[in-house]
Amino acid sequence: MAAGQNQRNRKNDPMLTKTGKPRLGPLNATQLNKLLEASNKPKEKSKILRAIQKQAVVAA
């Protein structure tokens, strides 16, 4: 449940998972870089960096 809400009150957001974490798959490289700059948590930063590297490998 996102941010302490129950399922009945939870708004469906396609860019968030059920637990409120951001979905990185549909984002492009510029959006991921912007998200990386805004992120404060090291765990989130590492996930974003992995997503950027995954896109670079697929594009090459």
FENGI-V215878 format. One line per field, one symbol per residue. psi: psi as a letter, one per 40 degrees, with the letter a starting at -180 (. if undefined). A space follows every 50 residues. Layout:
psi = ???
//
This chain:
psi = hhfeiiddehhhheeiideeiihedeiidddddddddeidhddddddddd ddddddddd.
//
